[in-house]
């Protein structure tokens, strides 16, 4: 779907595979690129400030561009804004991980 972001589907697929395959779950948790981030999120330790800032910036840039250039429908722009605000509130409600 062009309007829906890919991330929720990717997270859902990862969760399903992690529950069905112990091997995949171990690979996911030990991945050198994002394994630590997933562990910290799952264990509710938090996410680093740099990740919060970059994810919020990317979120607002992509949703802002989508609302400005991809649609002329007012209700869809409002929906995109509500989604962006909701995701922002969720990310800001997570603990900030300090090293």
Backbone torsions as a table, in degrees:
resi	resn	phi	psi	omega
1	UNK	NA	129.4	-173.8
2	UNK	-69.5	-25.6	-175.6
3	UNK	-90.3	-31.7	-178.7
4	UNK	-76.6	136.5	177.4
5	UNK	-72.4	156.0	-176.8
6	UNK	-77.9	-27.5	-172.7
7	UNK	-54.1	-46.8	179.6
8	UNK	-60.1	-37.5	179.0
9	UNK	-69.6	-37.6	177.1
10	UNK	-64.9	-44.0	178.7
11	UNK	-65.2	-40.0	177.8
12	UNK	-63.7	-44.0	178.6
13	UNK	-63.2	-42.3	178.7
14	UNK	-63.3	-41.1	179.1
15	UNK	-64.1	-42.2	179.4
16	UNK	-65.7	-44.8	178.5
17	UNK	-65.6	-37.9	-179.3
18	UNK	-64.4	-35.4	179.4
19	UNK	-77.0	-26.9	-175.9
20	UNK	-94.1	-21.3	-176.2
21	UNK	-134.5	113.3	178.7
22	UNK	-63.8	-34.7	179.5
23	UNK	-64.0	-45.2	178.7
24	UNK	-65.2	-41.0	179.0
25	UNK	-59.9	-45.2	178.2
26	UNK	-63.8	-40.6	177.9
27	UNK	-63.0	-43.1	-179.0
28	UNK	-62.6	-45.2	-178.0
29	UNK	-73.3	-23.1	-179.6
30	UNK	-103.1	7.8	179.4
31	UNK	-62.9	133.5	-174.5
32	UNK	-72.7	-19.1	-178.4
33	UNK	-89.2	-45.9	-174.9
34	UNK	-131.1	6.0	179.4
35	UNK	-61.5	-42.5	-179.6
36	UNK	-64.7	-39.7	179.0
37	UNK	-64.5	-41.6	179.6
38	UNK	-66.0	-43.6	178.7
39	UNK	-59.9	-46.4	-179.5
40	UNK	-62.5	-37.9	179.2
41	UNK	-69.6	-46.7	-178.5
42	UNK	-64.1	-39.0	-179.2
43	UNK	-85.2	5.4	177.0
44	UNK	58.6	33.0	176.1
45	UNK	-80.5	-32.9	179.3
46	UNK	125.9	-176.3	177.4
47	UNK	-128.5	149.3	-179.1
48	UNK	-63.2	151.5	-179.4
49	UNK	-59.4	-39.5	179.8
50	UNK	-60.5	-39.3	179.0
51	UNK	-69.6	-39.6	177.1
52	UNK	-60.2	-49.0	-177.2
53	UNK	-63.6	-46.8	-177.9
54	UNK	-67.1	-38.3	179.7
55	UNK	-69.1	-38.6	177.7
56	UNK	-68.2	-39.3	178.3
57	UNK	-63.5	-46.4	179.2
58	UNK	-64.1	-40.4	177.8
59	UNK	-57.9	-51.9	-175.9
60	UNK	-70.7	-33.3	177.1
61	UNK	-65.8	-48.0	-176.6
62	UNK	-70.3	-42.2	179.4
63	UNK	-70.0	-37.0	177.0
64	UNK	-62.8	-43.9	177.5
65	UNK	-65.8	-39.4	178.1
66	UNK	-63.0	-44.4	-179.4
67	UNK	-67.4	-35.5	-176.8
68	UNK	-79.7	-39.7	-170.3
69	UNK	-112.6	-22.4	-172.7
70	UNK	-95.4	-14.4	-177.7
71	UNK	-145.4	149.1	174.9
72	UNK	-110.8	0.0	-176.3
73	UNK	-85.4	126.5	-177.0
74	UNK	-64.1	-44.5	-177.4
75	UNK	-64.0	-32.6	178.7
76	UNK	-71.7	-37.9	175.6
77	UNK	-64.0	-39.7	177.6
78	UNK	-65.3	-42.3	178.0
79	UNK	-60.7	-44.1	177.7
80	UNK	-61.2	-40.7	178.4
81	UNK	-65.1	-41.3	178.4
82	UNK	-63.7	-41.7	177.3
83	UNK	-61.9	-45.8	-179.4
84	UNK	-62.6	-42.4	178.9
85	UNK	-65.4	-42.5	-179.9
86	UNK	-62.4	-45.1	179.1
87	UNK	-66.2	-38.4	177.7
88	UNK	-61.7	-45.1	178.5
89	UNK	-61.4	-41.8	179.0
90	UNK	-62.8	-47.6	-178.5
91	UNK	-64.3	-41.8	179.8
92	UNK	-69.9	-22.8	179.4
93	UNK	-78.9	-15.2	178.1
94	UNK	-74.6	148.6	177.7
95	UNK	-64.1	146.3	175.3
96	UNK	-91.4	122.6	-177.2
97	UNK	-79.6	125.3	176.1
98	UNK	-108.2	141.6	-177.8
99	UNK	-84.2	NA	NA
